[in-house]
Amino acid sequence: MFDVQHWLVSLPPIAVYLLVAGVIGVESMGVPLPGEIVLVSSALLAATGVVEPEWVATAAATGAIIGDSVGYAVGRRGGRPLLARLGRRFPRHLGPAQLARAEQSFARYGVWAVFFGRFVALLRILAGPLAGALHVPYRRFLLANAAGGLVWAFGTTYLLFTVGRAAEHWLKDISWAGLVLAVLAGLASTWWLRRRAHRFEAAEPAADAADAEPVRVGDER
């Protein structure tokens, strides 16, 4: 991520905004790209004054909403065969096991999976195409998609921007420490949501097994 940030410093601000929107947009269409890394790096640049935080957040939210909507349209047109092809092309990120977990999240949480999926790497990539393939009503999808994209983009950007500015003020002589502190704060901002998502995924097989097991009364040995 530090290499990404050093590379972004060499770009003019408008190019940084376009890059943020482009990478996050393509990632949201269903292509595994480091969208979160680009957003975190750009938010840290905003804390140093290289770019403006409101434009970083706006670019990220725009890319997320448009990318998810394009992914939705592609998924609705291509259906499950498209998801299968993506799984063969990106088996590490979109293989059968990952697709099954994403489908379980949609089945259990509905459009809330789209909202919270913006904070989880797997669902951030699959939310649009999967919602389209499962024929989730577009209005409900767009509402959850826009809300999740705005909260994720502006929340992540301004959290890192605020922590980065505070770190720069208090740690002027140790700039690397301020950077590390800001990075840790950004990672912590999504830790709770990811932990909850993993707990839900772990609980689903046990719940399904309990539902499938017949209840026997008086059968004690």
C-alpha positions, 0 to 999 in steps of 0.5 A, a space after each residue: 500500500 505504501 508503494 501505491 501511495 508513493 505512486 499516487 503522489 506523482 499524479 495530478 489531483 484530477 488523475 487521483 480522483 479518476 483513478 479512485 473512481 475507476 478502480 473501485 468502479 471496476 471492482 464493483 462490477 465483479 473484477 477483483 481489484 484493490 479498490 480499498 487499498 486505493 481509497 485508503 492511500 488516497 485518503 491518507 494523501 488528503 491528510 497531507 494536503 495533496 488532494 481534497 478529501 471531499 473529492 476522494 470520497 465523492 469519486 469513491 462513492 460514484 465509482 461504487 454506485 455506478 460500478 455496482 449498477 453495471 455489475 447488476 445489469 451484467 449479472 441480470 443479463 448473464 445469470 449464473 453462467 456468468 458467475 460460473 465463468 467469473 469463478 473459473 477466471 478468478 478461482 481464488 476470489 470468485 470460486 464456488 465456495 466464495 459464491 456459495 457464501 455470498 449466496 447464503 448472505 443474500 438469502 439470509 439478509 436480502 438487500 442488507 447484504 448489499 449494504 454491509 457487503 460494501 465493507 466486506 471484500 468478497 461481497 464488495 466484488 460480488 454484490 452487483 453481479 449476484 444481485 442481478 443474477 438472483 433478480 433482486 428488484 433494482 429499486 431495492 438494490 439501488 437504495 442499499 447500494 447507494 447507502 452502502 457506497 456513500 457510508 463506506 466512501 465518506 466514512 473511510 475517507 474522513 476517518 483516515 483524513 481526520 486521524 491522519 491530520 491529528 497524527 501529523 499535528 502530534 507526530 510531526 517529527 515521526 511522520 512514518 508513525 503517523 502514517 502507520 497509525 492512520 492505516 491501523 485506524 482505517 483497518 479498524 473501521 471495517 474490522 467489526 463489520 468483517 468479524 460479524 460477517 464471518 460469524 454469520 457465515 460460520 453460524 449458517 452451516 450449524 443452523 442449517 444442520 440443526 434445521 435439517 436434523 429430525 426431532 425425536 421424542 423419547 429416543 434416548 439411549 
